[in-house]
Amino acid sequence: MGKALVDVYEITYEGLKKPILLYISFYDTDKLYIPKGFIKRI
């Protein structure tokens, strides 16, 4: 229906020219994926 709750996360680190904004909805039932350009670390 075009409506959802979305959380916004600002990613910053040394050497990054401007912050990266990630828009993530943890309220959906679909599988979450790692955004392109990021890696999974445990």
MIDREN-778836 format. One record per atom (N, C-alpha, C): atom name; residue number from 1; residue in three letters; chain; x, y, z. Coordinates in steps of 0.001 Angstrom, whole numbers. Atoms other than C-alpha are relative to their C-alpha. Layout:
MIDREN-778836
atom atome CA	num NUM	residu ALA	chaine A	x X	y Y	z Z
...
This chain:
MIDREN-778836
atom atome N	num 1	residu MET	chaine A	x 815	y -1194	z 0
atom atome CA	num 1	residu MET	chaine A	x 0	y 0	z 0
atom atome C	num 1	residu MET	chaine A	x 860	y 1259	z 0
atom atome N	num 2	residu GLY	chaine A	x -864	y -1168	z 64
atom atome CA	num 2	residu GLY	chaine A	x 3061	y 2259	z -123
atom atome C	num 2	residu GLY	chaine A	x 290	y 658	z 1330
atom atome N	num 3	residu LYS	chaine A	x -260	y -559	z -1326
atom atome CA	num 3	residu LYS	chaine A	x 3281	y 2782	z 3634
atom atome C	num 3	residu LYS	chaine A	x 814	y -995	z 807
atom atome N	num 4	residu ALA	chaine A	x -827	y 872	z -835
atom atome CA	num 4	residu ALA	chaine A	x 5939	y 1425	z 5980
atom atome C	num 4	residu ALA	chaine A	x 738	y 833	z 1034
atom atome N	num 5	residu LEU	chaine A	x -865	y -633	z -979
atom atome CA	num 5	residu LEU	chaine A	x 7909	y 2250	z 9087
atom atome C	num 5	residu LEU	chaine A	x 1439	y -233	z -440
atom atome N	num 6	residu VAL	chaine A	x -1372	y 101	z 465
atom atome CA	num 6	residu VAL	chaine A	x 11519	y 2972	z 8146
atom atome C	num 6	residu VAL	chaine A	x 916	y 697	z 1006
atom atome N	num 7	residu ASP	chaine A	x -1022	y -597	z -850
atom atome CA	num 7	residu ASP	chaine A	x 14548	y 3588	z 10367
atom atome C	num 7	residu ASP	chaine A	x 1113	y 522	z -893
atom atome N	num 8	residu VAL	chaine A	x -1099	y -588	z 767
atom atome CA	num 8	residu VAL	chaine A	x 17331	y 5841	z 9080
atom atome C	num 8	residu VAL	chaine A	x 1248	y -39	z 862
atom atome N	num 9	residu TYR	chaine A	x -1279	y 85	z -691
atom atome CA	num 9	residu TYR	chaine A	x 20936	y 5168	z 10073
atom atome C	num 9	residu TYR	chaine A	x 1037	y 782	z -791
atom atome N	num 10	residu GLU	chaine A	x -1055	y -780	z 636
atom atome CA	num 10	residu GLU	chaine A	x 23781	y 7563	z 9359
atom atome C	num 10	residu GLU	chaine A	x 1333	y -700	z 250
atom atome N	num 11	residu ILE	chaine A	x -1274	y 692	z -76
atom atome CA	num 11	residu ILE	chaine A	x 27076	y 5818	z 8609
atom atome C	num 11	residu ILE	chaine A	x 1112	y 1000	z -276
atom atome N	num 12	residu THR	chaine A	x -1164	y -875	z 186
atom atome CA	num 12	residu THR	chaine A	x 30295	y 7792	z 9086
atom atome C	num 12	residu THR	chaine A	x 1242	y -761	z 432
atom atome N	num 13	residu TYR	chaine A	x -1290	y 511	z -428
atom atome CA	num 13	residu TYR	chaine A	x 33939	y 6852	z 9330
atom atome C	num 13	residu TYR	chaine A	x 1088	y 912	z -546
atom atome N	num 14	residu GLU	chaine A	x -1115	y -873	z 372
atom atome CA	num 14	residu GLU	chaine A	x 37300	y 8564	z 9021
atom atome C	num 14	residu GLU	chaine A	x 350	y -184	z -1473
atom atome N	num 15	residu GLY	chaine A	x -338	y 35	z 1418
atom atome CA	num 15	residu GLY	chaine A	x 38109	y 9449	z 5420
atom atome C	num 15	residu GLY	chaine A	x -1199	y 45	z -931
atom atome N	num 16	residu LEU	chaine A	x 1226	y -67	z 809
atom atome CA	num 16	residu LEU	chaine A	x 34482	y 9381	z 4223
atom atome C	num 16	residu LEU	chaine A	x -367	y 1461	z -203
atom atome N	num 17	residu LYS	chaine A	x 262	y -1416	z 295
atom atome CA	num 17	residu LYS	chaine A	x 33661	y 12666	z 2484
atom atome C	num 17	residu LYS	chaine A	x -1339	y 476	z 536
atom atome N	num 18	residu LYS	chaine A	x 1303	y -370	z -552
atom atome CA	num 18	residu LYS	chaine A	x 29974	y 12680	z 3428
atom atome C	num 18	residu LYS	chaine A	x -681	y -1256	z 534
atom atome N	num 19	residu PRO	chaine A	x 648	y 1175	z -607
atom atome CA	num 19	residu PRO	chaine A	x 27804	y 10385	z 5585
atom atome C	num 19	residu PRO	chaine A	x -861	y -773	z -1004
atom atome N	num 20	residu ILE	chaine A	x 877	y 871	z 778
atom atome CA	num 20	residu ILE	chaine A	x 25939	y 7447	z 4059
atom atome C	num 20	residu ILE	chaine A	x -1266	y -209	z 817
atom atome N	num 21	residu LEU	chaine A	x 1267	y 235	z -684
atom atome CA	num 21	residu LEU	chaine A	x 22250	y 7181	z 4955
atom atome C	num 21	residu LEU	chaine A	x -569	y -1344	z -432
atom atome N	num 22	residu LEU	chaine A	x 637	y 1292	z 263
atom atome CA	num 22	residu LEU	chaine A	x 20757	y 3682	z 5227
atom atome C	num 22	residu LEU	chaine A	x -1441	y 66	z 481
atom atome N	num 23	residu TYR	chaine A	x 1424	y 40	z -337
atom atome CA	num 23	residu TYR	chaine A	x 16986	y 3331	z 5191
atom atome C	num 23	residu TYR	chaine A	x -391	y -1467	z 99
atom atome N	num 24	residu ILE	chaine A	x 273	y 1414	z -239
atom atome CA	num 24	residu ILE	chaine A	x 15972	y 13	z 6750
atom atome C	num 24	residu ILE	chaine A	x -1332	y -155	z 711
atom atome N	num 25	residu SER	chaine A	x 1248	y 342	z -663
atom atome CA	num 25	residu SER	chaine A	x 12604	y -1438	z 7654
atom atome C	num 25	residu SER	chaine A	x 137	y -1390	z 613
atom atome N	num 26	residu PHE	chaine A	x -73	y 1279	z -701
atom atome CA	num 26	residu PHE	chaine A	x 12874	y -4164	z 10294
atom atome C	num 26	residu PHE	chaine A	x -1398	y -559	z 267
atom atome N	num 27	residu TYR	chaine A	x 1372	y 363	z -314
atom atome CA	num 27	residu TYR	chaine A	x 9104	y -4402	z 10398
atom atome C	num 27	residu TYR	chaine A	x -641	y -852	z -1079
atom atome N	num 28	residu ASP	chaine A	x 496	y 865	z 1066
atom atome CA	num 28	residu ASP	chaine A	x 8648	y -6303	z 7124
atom atome C	num 28	residu ASP	chaine A	x 418	y -1433	z 276
atom atome N	num 29	residu THR	chaine A	x -317	y 1411	z -212
atom atome CA	num 29	residu THR	chaine A	x 8750	y -10074	z 6941
atom atome C	num 29	residu THR	chaine A	x 977	y -547	z -1037
atom atome N	num 30	residu ASP	chaine A	x -945	y 459	z 1013
atom atome CA	num 30	residu ASP	chaine A	x 11038	y -10287	z 3899
atom atome C	num 30	residu ASP	chaine A	x 1408	y -86	z 578
atom atome N	num 31	residu LYS	chaine A	x -1390	y 163	z -399
atom atome CA	num 31	residu LYS	chaine A	x 14690	y -11275	z 4189
atom atome C	num 31	residu LYS	chaine A	x 751	y 1325	z -150
atom atome N	num 32	residu LEU	chaine A	x -838	y -1188	z 95
atom atome CA	num 32	residu LEU	chaine A	x 17149	y -8434	z 4921
atom atome C	num 32	residu LEU	chaine A	x 1276	y -338	z -759
atom atome N	num 33	residu TYR	chaine A	x -1228	y 178	z 767
atom atome CA	num 33	residu TYR	chaine A	x 20117	y -8039	z 2586
atom atome C	num 33	residu TYR	chaine A	x 1007	y 1065	z 386
atom atome N	num 34	residu ILE	chaine A	x -1062	y -958	z -251
atom atome CA	num 34	residu ILE	chaine A	x 23462	y -6345	z 3068
atom atome C	num 34	residu ILE	chaine A	x 17	y 993	z -1163
atom atome N	num 35	residu PRO	chaine A	x -25	y -990	z 1082
atom atome CA	num 35	residu PRO	chaine A	x 23507	y -3066	z 1095
atom atome C	num 35	residu PRO	chaine A	x 1252	y -136	z -866
atom atome N	num 36	residu LYS	chaine A	x -1115	y 82	z 946
atom atome CA	num 36	residu LYS	chaine A	x 25740	y -3022	z -1982
atom atome C	num 36	residu LYS	chaine A	x 1127	y 907	z 475
atom atome N	num 37	residu GLY	chaine A	x -1156	y -759	z -449
atom atome CA	num 37	residu GLY	chaine A	x 29249	y -1875	z -1066
atom atome C	num 37	residu GLY	chaine A	x 360	y -236	z 1465
atom atome N	num 38	residu PHE	chaine A	x -270	y 323	z -1393
atom atome CA	num 38	residu PHE	chaine A	x 29036	y -3148	z 2546
atom atome C	num 38	residu PHE	chaine A	x 325	y -1490	z 104
atom atome N	num 39	residu ILE	chaine A	x -295	y 1398	z -221
atom atome CA	num 39	residu ILE	chaine A	x 30311	y -6422	z 3972
atom atome C	num 39	residu ILE	chaine A	x -489	y -421	z 1380
atom atome N	num 40	residu LYS	chaine A	x 443	y 531	z -1272
atom atome CA	num 40	residu LYS	chaine A	x 29147	y -8663	z 6800
atom atome C	num 40	residu LYS	chaine A	x 1214	y -374	z 838
atom atome N	num 41	residu ARG	chaine A	x -1076	y 338	z -936
atom atome CA	num 41	residu ARG	chaine A	x 31488	y -8859	z 9797
atom atome C	num 41	residu ARG	chaine A	x -617	y -525	z 1262
atom atome N	num 42	residu ILE	chaine A	x 503	y 585	z -1253
atom atome CA	num 42	residu ILE	chaine A	x 30968	y -11015	z 12843
atom atome C	num 42	residu ILE	chaine A	x 1039	y 175	z 1075
